[in-house]
């Protein structure tokens, strides 16, 4: 088992002006910034940043790519075929539109690598291996480690604890492949670390997508880009590229996640307003919310309740709990998380009547009571 790392926060107050759209995205070396500084400067202010040299020790960074004196790295197809079986992988066809995304298909991994080999020096590739759950598919294969800066991850902490599908992915895109304009699922944060190649990112903060005031970022191998909540982005692989990506949220953006979910419900209700007199209208709205947004009120409350229980246990008896990956949270960080849960629960009380009709109010009130008893 790897050496456990403890992470903590200081004042837990934002340390910048809160301006979340700099004209130029900062680049900071991993050795030049602490977790506490990243937490207060970038997560709490919802500000994008690139952190360099985060992947230097990763097995995938060292073995998946053949690096030489040329500018373009070459994927080690032979090593990947030997190390990873011929598993089924999800592939998008960038040449075929499907609503606001690309048409998806499945391929054998080794077939995709052969395709990559064929088109690696071409501009005509359209197949993009993306949203691949390699980590859960081969749990014994430790090909990367979550960078310390992104260790407070309530979403994947909950999903891994409950043995459900996670939001941790590998992307492999030949030159010319791309991801269409979007904001990430649940208005979550994302982080993307390049293993090889170069990506071009078009980034727009919430509201700026209308005015198209964008920031253009080129990301190279070994760099991790932190994409804040609600930021729209489009990504092009200007070279053959491999990356590791997580979607995630935590105490710094959990209120944004709730408000986004709440707003999504309003849109669902508006869409079927003429059916309000139907039996079980609220339940139907929650089903539609799940289908369109990916989460409903019950699932959100389940995540909050799970994290709340773990944090209270840690805080009350100073339990030695690994919260995510190999990381343990310090006492100040745990308190910050509990207070963040308290804040979002208070926001959720604006929907008290709906939670009551959905038979979820008692669970919400139990969380509030347990927090009040500990703080």
N, C-alpha and C positions, 0 to 999 in steps of 0.2 A: 504494500500500500504506500502511495507517495506521502511525503512529508506534508502534514496538515499545515495550512496557513491561516492565521487569525487576521481578520480585517476589522477595522473599527473606524469611527468618524469622530471628529472633534466637536466643534460647536454646532454642526448640522445646520448652519445658516449659509445661504448662498454667498460666495465671496467675489462675485462680479456684479455688474450693473443689471444683469438679467437680460441684456440685449442678445437675442437668440439667433440673429442673422448677420454675422460678420461678413464683410465683403470678401474676405479671404479666410478659408478654413485653416485653423492653426494646425501645425505639425509639432508634436512633442515626443521626444524619446521616452520609451518606457522607463528608462533609468532616471529620468529627470522629473517625474511626477509621481506623487504618492496616491494611494487609494483615496485618502481623505480629500486631497486637492481635486482629483477627478470628480469625486462625489459632489463637492460644493460648487466647483467652477462649471461643470458641464452637465451632469445629470440634473441637479436642482434647478439650473437655469435653462434646461432643454436646448443646449447649444452643441452643435456638431464639432467634432475634432478628429484628427488622425493621430494615432499613437504608433510610433515606429518601433521596429525590432521586438515585436511581441511574440513572434513565431520561431525565433532562432533555434530553440531547443526542441521543437516539435518533430516527431518522427516523420510526419508527412512533408514537412518543409525540407528535411534533410534527405529523404529517400525517394519521394515521388517524382522529383524533378532532377534532370541532369543539368548542372550549372557549369558554364565555362566562361571564357573571356568575351563571348559574344553578348549582345544586348538581349537576345531572346532565349529564354530557358526552354528546354525540351522535356516533355513529359516522359518519364521512364516507363514505357508501356510494358516492357517485359517484367519489371519489378511489380507493377500493379497487378498484372495477371497472375503472378506467382503468389502475391500476398493476399489478394482478395479474390474470392471465388467468382464464378460466372453467375452472379446473382441478378435478379430482375431489378432494373433501375428505372426511375421516372425520367422521361425525356420530353422537352417541349420543342415544337417546330416553329422557329422564329419566322418562318415564311408563311405561316398560316394563322390568321387571327381567329380567336374564339372569344366573343364578347370583348372585354377589355384586357384580355390576356392572350396567350398563345395556345394552340391546340396541343394536347398532351397525348403521349403514347408510352408504351413500355418496351424496353429492349433488354437483352442480355448485356451485362456490363462489358464482357470481352468484345462483343459486337460493336458496342459504342467506342471502345478503345481502337478497334480496327478502323472505324469511321473517322475517328480523330486523326489517326495516322495518315489516312488518305487525304484529309483536307487541312492538315495543320499549316501548310504554307499557302493556303488559298483564301480568297475573300468570299468564297461561295458557300461556306458552311451555314446550315440553318438549324441543325440539331444541337440542343443545349440540355445537358444533364443537370437538373436542378431539383431542389427540395428533396434530396436523397437522404434518408435517415440511416446513414452508414453506421453511426455510433450505436444506435439501438439494434441494427441488423447484425453487427459484429461487436457485441459489448466487451469482449475480451481484447479487442484491438485498440490499444491506447495511442491513437495516431495524433492526438492533440490534447491540450489542456486548456480549459477555460481561463482566459487571462484574468488576473486578480481584479482588474478594474470593472469587470462585468460579472463578478461573483454573486452579487445580491440579485438573485433571479427567482422571484416568487413563482413565475409561471412554470418553468421547467422543474423547479424544486417540487412543486405540487404534482406535476405529471409523472415525474420519475418515482416519487413516493407511492403514487397510486398505480404505477405500472401501466400508464396510458401513453398514447402517441405524443411525442414531444415536439418542440419547435427548434430542433438543432439539425442543421443541414450541411451537406456538401454540394457545391456547385462546380461543374466542369464545363467550360464553354470555349470552343474553338474561336479563333479570331472572327469577328463579325457578328457573333450572336449577341443578344441583348434582352433586357427585361423591360417591359412596357411601363409607362408612367403610372405610379400608384403610391399610396401610403400604406404602411404595413398593417397587418391584421391586428384588430383590437386597438388601433392607435398605439401599439407597443413601440418600445425602443427596438433597434436592431444593432447588431455589430457584425461586421464582415471583415475577415482577415484574409488577405491575399496570400496564397501559397506560391503562386507563380503568375507571371504575366502582368498585364496592366489593364485596369478598368477606368473608364471615364464615367463619372457620376454627374448628373444634373440634379441639384438639390434645391428644394423650395420649402420654406417653413409654412406652417398653417396660415392660410389667408393670402400668401404670396402667389399661390398657383393661379389666382385670377389675374394678377398683375404681371405674372411671368418675370418677376425679379429673381433671377436664379443665381446660383453659385456653381461654377464648373470646377470639379475636382478630379485630378488624376491620381489613382491609387496604385502603388507598385508592390512588389513581392515583400512580404514581411510586415506590411502595414495593416493596422486595424482601423476601420472607419466606424465611428459611433454615429448612428443616425437617430436623432431624437424623436420623441413621440409626435406623430401627426405630420412629419415632414414628407412631402411628396418627393419622389425620386425616379429617375430613369437611368439605367445602367447599361453601358456598352463595353464589351470585351474588345479592346483595341489590339490586344495580343491574345494568344492562347492562354486562358486563365483558369486557375483553380482557386476556390475559396471555401472557407468554413464560416457559416453564418448562424446566428441565433436570433430569434425574436424573444423578447423578455420584458417583464415589468417588475417594479418593486415599489418601495415606499415613496420614492421621489416622484413617481408618475401615476400612482394608483388612482388618484382622484381624477386625472385626465382619462384613464381607462373607463372609470365608472361613468363620467359625464358623456363620453363617446357612446357607451352602451345605452345609456338613458336616452340620448338623442336618437340613436338608431331605433329604439322602441317607438318613439314619437312618430318616426317616419312610417313604421309598420302600421301603427294605429291609424294614421292618416290615410294610408293606402286602402284599408278595408273598413273605413269609418261607417260605410253604409250597412255593414254586417254587425254592428254593435249589439243588436238585439238578439243575436244568435246565442244558443246555449254554449257555455264555456268559452266566451269570447276572449277572456284574458289568457287562457291556456293556448288557444289558437295563435294569439299574438306572440306568445313565447316560442311556440314551434316555428313560426315564421322568422322570428328574431334569430333563433338558432341556425336556421337554414341560410339566412342572408348575411348574418354578422359572424357566425361561427361560435357564438356563446349566447346564453340567455341569463336571466337573473339568478336562477337556481345554481347554475354552474359558477357564476361569478361569486356568489355568496359561499359556495363550497370551497373555492380557492381561498377566500378571505378567512373563513373559519379554520381551515387547515393551517394556514400560516400563523394565524392568531394563537392557536393552541400550542404550536411548537415554540413560538417566541415567548409566550407566557411561562411555559415550562422552563425554558432557558433562563429567563429573568428571575423567576421565583426561587429556583433551587440552584441557579448557576450551573445548570446541566452542561455537560460537554457534548454538544450536538453539532454534527456536520450538517450544515444547512443546504449546501449545494456543492456538488463535485467534491473537492477536497477542502472546502473552506468552512471555517467556523467564524461566527460573528462575535465581535467584542460587545461588552455590556452596553456601551453608549449606542452602538448600532442597533442592538436588539430593542432598546427603549425607543429609538427613533422609529423602528418598524411598528412597534405597538401603537405609538402615538399616530402614525400615519393610518393605521387600520382604524383607530378611533375616529379620526377625521373623516374618512370615507364612509364609515358606518353612519355618522351624523348626517352626511349628505344623502345617504340612502333612505333615511327616515322621512324625507320628503315624499317618498312613495309608500308610506306606511300602509295605507288602505289597500294598495295593490299587493304588497307583500302579505298582508293578512288574507286577501282573497286567494292568493297562491299557496297559502298554508306555509309560508316561509318566515313569518314575522317572529315566531318564538325563537328560531335559530339566530336571527339577527339580534334579538334582544339578549340572548344568552352570551353572544360575543361582547356586546356592550357591557353587560354585567361583569363578565370575567375581567375585562380591562379595567373597569372602575375599581374592582377589588384589588388589583395589583399596583396601580399607579397612585 
